[in-house]
Amino acid sequence: MSELLSVALVCAGTLLAQDCSRETALDVIVAPARTPMECMLHAQTMAAAAGFPGGDQRYLKITCERRHAESAPVRTAGGHAF
């Protein structure tokens, strides 16, 4: 199991970047990653594949998170648990 998670947050353009989180995002895309570099690249690829339109109304914030052992499995848009 990977220790890192690539997280792409789609946030409203009216939301400050520091306030953009899993709780405030319009959409969250998550996938496992083995290295920090893979984490950043994978999140960008996920967002591009999802057809994120961007623009002034929404923006994308990419983060890498450490997996918490006690947390429940993460469900992705494809329905797979990680």
Rosetta silent file (secondary structure, phi, psi, omega in degrees, C-alpha in Angstrom):
SEQUENCE: MSELLSVALVCAGTLLAQDCSRETALDVIVAPARTPMECMLHAQTMAAAAGFPGGDQRYLKITCERRHAESAPVRTAGGHAF
SCORE:     score description
SCORE:     0.000 S_00000001
   1 L     0.000  135.383  179.415    0.000    0.000    0.000 S_00000001
   2 L   -72.493  143.867  177.503    1.298    3.441   -0.910 S_00000001
   3 L   -84.853  -20.995 -176.775    1.977    5.938    1.869 S_00000001
   4 E  -105.067  151.263  174.301    1.214    8.973   -0.309 S_00000001
   5 E  -125.726  129.998  170.484   -2.004   10.184   -1.873 S_00000001
   6 E   -82.670  128.697 -178.065   -2.243   12.549   -4.841 S_00000001
   7 E  -128.393  121.602  175.140   -5.107   14.942   -4.185 S_00000001
   8 E  -110.438  118.273 -179.295   -6.562   17.333   -6.765 S_00000001
   9 E  -105.068  126.281  174.933   -9.050   19.800   -5.269 S_00000001
  10 E   -98.466  114.121 -175.236  -11.438   21.720   -7.534 S_00000001
  11 E  -118.338  154.315  177.941  -12.328   24.918   -5.681 S_00000001
  12 E   -65.524  141.055 -179.751  -14.611   27.871   -6.366 S_00000001
  13 L   -60.714  -20.661  179.405  -12.828   30.907   -7.795 S_00000001
  14 L   -83.403   -8.195 -178.055  -14.188   32.999   -4.938 S_00000001
  15 L   -91.853  130.262  177.065  -12.417   30.817   -2.345 S_00000001
  16 L   -64.726  146.489 -177.327   -8.921   31.841   -1.221 S_00000001
  17 H   -56.489  -40.109 -179.393   -6.240   29.212   -1.922 S_00000001
  18 H   -68.434  -17.775  178.621   -5.430   28.806    1.784 S_00000001
  19 H   -95.194   -5.948  179.253   -9.119   28.031    2.448 S_00000001
  20 L   -77.453  117.835 -178.562   -9.333   25.388   -0.291 S_00000001
  21 L  -145.722  178.177  176.951   -9.448   21.972    1.420 S_00000001
  22 L   -58.402  -33.746 -177.619  -11.181   18.623    1.112 S_00000001
  23 L   -75.382  -30.567 -175.445  -14.062   20.068    3.128 S_00000001
  24 L  -102.595   -8.959 -176.843  -14.527   23.216    1.012 S_00000001
  25 L   -69.693  149.240  174.631  -13.712   21.837   -2.465 S_00000001
  26 L   -73.154  -32.564  178.713  -16.385   21.417   -5.124 S_00000001
  27 E  -151.816  150.127 -179.654  -14.788   18.118   -6.129 S_00000001
  28 E  -131.420  127.868  177.469  -11.920   15.966   -4.844 S_00000001
  29 E  -117.598  126.676 -174.729   -9.905   13.508   -6.958 S_00000001
  30 E  -130.044  141.634  175.370   -7.607   11.096   -5.073 S_00000001
  31 E  -153.046  152.448  179.100   -5.137    8.396   -6.141 S_00000001
  32 E   -73.986  154.559  177.096   -2.191    6.588   -4.512 S_00000001
  33 E  -144.861  148.002 -178.116    1.415    7.565   -5.319 S_00000001
  34 L   -90.951  -31.180 -177.581    4.771    5.978   -4.486 S_00000001
  35 L  -131.686  161.689  177.158    7.006    9.081   -4.508 S_00000001
  36 H   -59.560  -39.319  179.243    6.502   12.851   -4.027 S_00000001
  37 H   -64.327  -45.057  177.482    7.299   13.476   -7.726 S_00000001
  38 H   -61.530  -36.515 -179.832    4.791   10.841   -8.824 S_00000001
  39 H   -59.395  -49.802 -178.906    2.288   12.402   -6.448 S_00000001
  40 H   -67.580  -42.566  179.930    2.461   15.822   -8.102 S_00000001
  41 H   -66.630  -40.324 -177.913    2.508   14.467  -11.654 S_00000001
  42 H   -66.005  -40.160  179.772   -0.331   12.036  -11.003 S_00000001
  43 H   -63.168  -40.258  178.307   -2.611   14.724   -9.559 S_00000001
  44 H   -65.827  -40.308  178.788   -2.107   16.898  -12.637 S_00000001
  45 H   -64.808  -42.505  178.573   -2.804   13.938  -14.923 S_00000001
  46 H   -59.370  -44.152 -178.591   -5.981   13.052  -12.984 S_00000001
  47 H   -65.014  -41.444  178.991   -7.259   16.608  -13.321 S_00000001
  48 H   -64.906  -41.119 -179.637   -6.532   16.708  -17.055 S_00000001
  49 H   -68.184  -27.410 -179.444   -8.257   13.359  -17.607 S_00000001
  50 L   -78.184   -8.489  178.310  -11.300   14.553  -15.664 S_00000001
  51 L    75.770   34.548  179.953  -11.773   17.402  -18.151 S_00000001
  52 L   -61.464  118.525 -175.887  -11.374   20.199  -15.622 S_00000001
  53 L   -79.302  -23.789 -179.963  -12.387   23.387  -17.472 S_00000001
  54 L    68.515 -136.743 -178.728  -10.741   25.895  -15.096 S_00000001
  55 L    87.283 -171.680 -178.036  -11.490   29.540  -15.834 S_00000001
  56 L   -77.144  -20.280 -175.093  -12.304   32.286  -13.348 S_00000001
  57 L   -82.511  -24.363 -179.348  -15.126   30.362  -11.692 S_00000001
  58 E  -143.288  154.399  173.757  -13.014   27.393  -10.543 S_00000001
  59 E  -142.028  165.498 -176.391   -9.383   26.559   -9.966 S_00000001
  60 E  -110.676  131.502  174.649   -7.345   23.472   -9.214 S_00000001
  61 E  -119.395  123.035 -177.514   -5.219   22.986   -6.108 S_00000001
  62 E  -106.363  129.987  178.171   -2.886   19.987   -6.125 S_00000001
  63 E  -136.091  162.327  172.598   -1.560   18.516   -2.887 S_00000001
  64 E  -120.398  134.298 -178.121    0.170   15.396   -1.674 S_00000001
  65 E  -126.577  150.140  171.632   -0.913   13.847    1.610 S_00000001
  66 E   -81.895  137.010  177.697    0.387   11.051    3.776 S_00000001
  67 L   -70.158  138.273  175.477   -2.081    8.223    4.169 S_00000001
  68 L   -96.035  126.303 -175.845   -3.394    7.789    7.715 S_00000001
  69 L   -60.233  -33.940 -176.154   -3.399    4.147    8.806 S_00000001
  70 L   -85.574   -5.678 -177.519   -6.585    4.555   10.823 S_00000001
  71 L   -79.621  156.349  178.706   -8.556    6.273    8.047 S_00000001
  72 L   -72.160  157.895  178.007  -11.148    4.518    5.939 S_00000001
  73 L   -58.584  145.345  179.514  -10.301    3.633    2.322 S_00000001
  74 L   -89.592  132.714  177.440  -10.560    6.511   -0.131 S_00000001
  75 E   -98.884  131.356  178.193  -13.051    6.121   -2.979 S_00000001
  76 L   -96.900  175.408 -178.946  -12.099    7.628   -6.314 S_00000001
  77 L   -59.523  -29.843  179.554  -14.342    8.762   -9.127 S_00000001
  78 L   -80.037   -3.516  177.614  -13.944    5.317  -10.739 S_00000001
  79 L    87.964    3.849  179.582  -15.292    3.648   -7.603 S_00000001
  80 L   -84.536  142.670  177.118  -12.004    1.970   -6.644 S_00000001
  81 E   -95.676  137.069  177.775  -10.964    1.973   -2.995 S_00000001
  82 L  -124.289    0.000    0.000   -7.394    2.928   -2.048 S_00000001
